[in-house]
Amino acid sequence: MFYFTSTFLVGLFILYNVILVVPMRERCVIERLGKFRTVLEPGFHFLIPFFDRVAYRHETREQCLNIPHQSCISRDNIQIDVDGLLYIKVMDAYKASYGIENYLVAAVNLAQTTVRSEVGKLSLGQTFSERDALNTTIVREIDRASEPWGIKVMRYEVMNITPSSNVIDTLEKLMEAERQKRAEITLANAERDSTIMLSEGQRQEAINLSEGERERRINEATGRAEEISIIATATAEGTRLVAGAIDKPGGKQAMNLQLLESYVNRITGIMKLADISVVPAELAKMEGLFAGIEQVAQTTKGGGPS
């Protein structure tokens, strides 16, 4: 019974070392008597017991490595803590086995040193605003250095960029001052715009008033011109009619009589308004005056020429 059991166990041990099933997500590096033999792809394989052994197993899926936060000094001498995530993938199982002792530890350390180097080239503001460019640069530098290890750096993502507490206090004060400055600028611009709008309104009001005054004066001048034109036309027409009437028989005598009546009426009005007695020199010749009036009247009745 013991012999049967021993034989069964030995058979299982040999079978276990003969048959190898490689999963889809792995690559197995086989050594024969301590020397590299081959890299087994996923599937069913046979090994020579006690001669062949699986020296390394490598994960071929993309792996995510957490890069611990570390203290960095930016270009403007500000201390900040930076952490991130590094995504790598094994591309060559042979190089990953014999190119470096532990590619995972090496990738993390390389990422840390590269991050410190690249952050030192940027100012604090650039580390926040140019995060995508920083990620691209870190991936390029790590991928170039890790090529002999048989791994491929897929991407790097900066998770947190944390300045020191003193820097945070200073930044908050700067932000508050910037907000205050923007508020003052906004108020100043609003006041300036208000002043401009008021002046524009006053200017437009003055223009409107001047335009109205100009229109009024133009209308008044036009009215006066039309009035003068009408009066002049009427005067000219009246003068023409009077001249025509004078040229007719008895016209001159009628004209003289009209002038005499107008003269007498004017003198009468002056005498009524004056505080002193006003006697024209012509009134001293009363005989001649009444004689002339009588002659004019007779002439007018006779209708003959003077």
Secondary structure as GFF3:
##gff-version 3
##sequence-region A 1 306
A	DSSP	alpha_helix	2	18	.	.	.	ID=ss1
A	DSSP	beta_strand	19	22	.	.	.	ID=ss2
A	DSSP	beta_strand	26	32	.	.	.	ID=ss3
A	DSSP	beta_strand	35	40	.	.	.	ID=ss4
A	DSSP	beta_strand	43	46	.	.	.	ID=ss5
A	DSSP	beta_strand	52	59	.	.	.	ID=ss6
A	DSSP	beta_strand	63	73	.	.	.	ID=ss7
A	DSSP	beta_strand	79	90	.	.	.	ID=ss8
A	DSSP	alpha_helix	93	98	.	.	.	ID=ss9
A	DSSP	alpha_helix	103	119	.	.	.	ID=ss10
A	DSSP	alpha_helix	124	129	.	.	.	ID=ss11
A	DSSP	alpha_helix	131	145	.	.	.	ID=ss12
A	DSSP	three_ten_helix	147	149	.	.	.	ID=ss13
A	DSSP	beta_strand	151	163	.	.	.	ID=ss14
A	DSSP	alpha_helix	165	247	.	.	.	ID=ss15
A	DSSP	alpha_helix	251	273	.	.	.	ID=ss16
A	DSSP	three_ten_helix	281	284	.	.	.	ID=ss17
A	DSSP	alpha_helix	286	302	.	.	.	ID=ss18
###
